[in-house]
Amino acid sequence: MRLAERLDLRPTKQRGQNFVIDANTVRRLVAASGVGPDDVVLEVGPGLGSLTLGLLDVVKAVVAVEIDDKLAGLLPETVAERAPGQVDAFELVHADALRITELPGTPPTALVANLPYNVSVPVLLHLMALLPSLERGMVMVQAEVADRLAAGPGSKIYGVPSVKAAWYADVRRAGAVGRNVFWPAPNVDSGLVAWTRRDPPVTTASREQVFAVVDAAFAHRRKALRGALRSLADGEVVDRALAGAGVDPLARGESLGVEQFAAIAEGLQ
């Protein structure tokens, strides 16, 4: 809080800024992430640096991506003051995480972050696509978003984020986080999401083609797939693709796994 006063910092909803100020929560997040001395960790939205310092205690290096000018200006100084022995293990990237196309230094092996809540899903999916070196991750997001990311087919909350995250990784819910560990305290509950990289489904369709099918399938949740996919191809092509994938044309998107979406996309080519 002293750092916030020094910067005259006013966290903004626009950037989804809710800073972790509880040391026990930081230790819990670092421990639960499973990172260790061989890991190069990517952190997004480091804020005042509490998680950054916790990570530097146990990992090989931390690359922190921060968009806020004030926070980015102070973070290297905070690391130098609080963790002087780890200065060389810290790298700051002053940028929008949604717009980065590369990172300096050794490719990161893990993502550990309190993600900005208003862009958590786009940021996570962007980084999973951009950085195949990321083997695993542990992120803190809104509880509702955590549930959606970890949801499986057939669940009422299963949707586009669930399927797209499953393209890259096995995703699971990893715990809950109370509101009082943040400043300012958010109006929503928070949750932890853990993920482990795995190979995407084997298919001749590209990721973009598969994701286009996913988007179309959930654009009108009450529509059967035969109708929902008409935005991508004519009825005869859609029918052949569904039959080839072994999918009932009257099924809905929420009943399919990522492998079935990949099979449909392959049939639509």
N, C-alpha and C positions, 0 to 999 in steps of 0.2 A: 504493500500500500504506500510505503514511503516513495517508491519509484514512481507510482502513479501520480502522487502529489507533486513530485519534482517535475514531471512532464505536463502537469495540469491536464491529465488524461481523462477523457470522457468516453467510456466505451460506447460504441454505436451499434444499434440493431442492424443498420445497413450492412455492416461487415460481420455480423454475427458474433460480436466480441463478448465473451463471458470467460473471464480468466480464472484458472484454477489457483486458489490461494491456500489450499490445505496440504500440508506436507505429507500427511498419511496417505492421501489420495494419490499424490505423485508417486510415492513409494509403491503403492498398490498397483498402479498402472504400469510402472517400469517392471515390477516383478512378474505381473501377469503376462506381459508381452513376451517374456522368455528371451529377451535380447541379452547378449553377453559380450565378452572382450573381443570377439572376432567380427562383430557387427558394425557396419556403417549405417546409421539410422537417419532416415529422412523425417523431419518434423515440419508440419505445416501449421502456421498460426501460432508461433511460440509465445507471443504476447510479452509478458513481463519476464519470462525465462525460467519459471519454476520447474517445468517439466524438462526443459533443456538442461538445467543443472543436474537434475536427477538422472538423466540419461548419460551425461558426461562422466558420472561416477562409475558407470559399469560398462560402457561400450567403447569401441575403438575410435569412433568419430561420429559427430552429429552435423548434418547439413540442415539448416533451418531456413524455411521460406516464409518471409514476412512481407506483407503488402503495405502496412502502415508506416508512414515516414518516421514518426516519432519513435515508435517501438523499434524499428529497424536501426535507427540511429543509436539507441541506448543499449541494445542487446550485446554487442561485442564488449562494451564497457562493463556490463553486468558480469559476463563470463570472466573477464580479466580480474575483476574485483573478488568474485565469489569462488572461482575455480581457476586460479592462476596457473596451476599445473596442467590444465587441459586447453589452454588457449590455442595451441597448435592443432588440437583435435576438433576445433569448431570452425564451421564455415557458414557465413550468412549470405543468403540470396535474397536481395531486396526486389521482390517481384510478386505478381499475381500468380498463385499456384495454378489457376486455370489456363494461364497463357504461357507457362514455361514449356520449352521444347527440349531442354537439356539441362544437366546439372554439372557443376565442376567436380573434379576429383574422381575418386574411386566410386563406381556405381553403388548406390545404397542397397543393402540387403533386407532392410525392414522399414516399415512405416509405423511410427508411433506418434500419435497426435491427438490433441483436443481440437478436432476440426471445427472451423467456423460453421455454426449451425445452419446458416441460410444457404450455404453452397456445399454442404458435406458430401452429398451423393455425387454431383458432377466432379468435384475435386477427387474423390476416391476413384471413380471410374477413369478419369483422365490419367491419374498416376499409375493405375494398374496397366493401362494400355501403353503409356509412354515408357515405363521402366520395367522391362521383363526381369531385371536383376532383383526386384523386390520379391523375396521368397515368402514373406509373411507380414502380418500387420496387426496392430491393436489400436483402434480408434475410439474416441469418445464422441458420441453424437446424441441427438434427441432420442428418447426412448422409443418413440413411434417409428423413427427412421431405422433404429437398430432392429426393431422387430421386422420391418419390411425387408431390410437387407438379408436377414437370416431366414426369412420365411421360405417354405417349400411349396411345391405344387399342391393345389387343393385348399390352401389357406385363404381366408377372406382378404388378408392383407398382402398376399403374394401378387407381385406386379412387375413392372419394368425394371426397377432397381434390383429386385430379387434375381431375375433372369440374367441381367447383364453382369452382375457381380459373380454369379455362378459360372459365367463363361470363363472367368479368370481363376476362380478360387473356390475352395470349400469355405463357407462362411458360417459362423455360429455366434449366438448371443453369449456374452462372456461376463455378464453381471450388470448391476444397477449402480447408479451414482446419485447421491443426494443433492438437493439444490443448494444447500448451505456451504458447499465446498467451493462455490464460484463467487466471483465479484464482477459485476453485480449478479445477484441470484436470479437465475432464469425463471420464467413462468411455466416451464415445462420440466418434466423429469428427464434424466439422461441415462444413457446405457452404453456399455462397452460392446464392441463388435470385434471379434478375432477372425482372421482369415489366413488360409495357407494356400499358396499358389499351386495350381494343378494345370495339366495340359487341357486346352479347350477341346470340345468334341471334334472327332475326326470327320471332316466334311470338305467337299470341293467348293462350297460357298465361302465367301469372304466374311469376316466379322461384320463388316458394314451391311452386307446382304442379310445376315442373320438378325442383326439388330433392327433392320428395317421391318422384318417380319414381326419381331417382338413389339415394336412400336405400333404397328398396324393392328395387331391382335388385341392390344389393350387400349386402343384409342376409343373404342366403344365396348366397354366391358360386357354389356348385355347381349352383344351380337355374337352369333355363332361364327366360327372361324371362316366358314364358307363365304359369309357376307363381309366379315371384317377385312379379309385379305383381297377383296375386289379392288381396293385402292392400289394394289401392286400388280395385278394381272387380271385377265378376263376370266370368266367363270370356268371355262373348260380347263384352262391351265391350272387354276387353283384346285379344281377337283382332282386332276391328275397328281398334283403335288401332295395333296392330303392323302390320297390313296397310296401313293408310293411311300409315304412316311408312316403309313398304318394308323392314321389319325381320323377319327370320326369327324366328318364335315360339320356336324352339329355341336361338336365340343367347343368349349370356350378357352381363351388363352390361359386362364388361371389353372387349368387342369394339366398343362404341359410342362415338361422339364426342358432344360436348355438343349438337350440332345435332340428332342423332337422338333424344336424350333429350327435347329440346324438342318435336320432332314427335310423339313418343309422348304427352307430357303434353297437347298440344293435342288429340289424338285421344281422350283420356280425359275431357275436359271434358263 
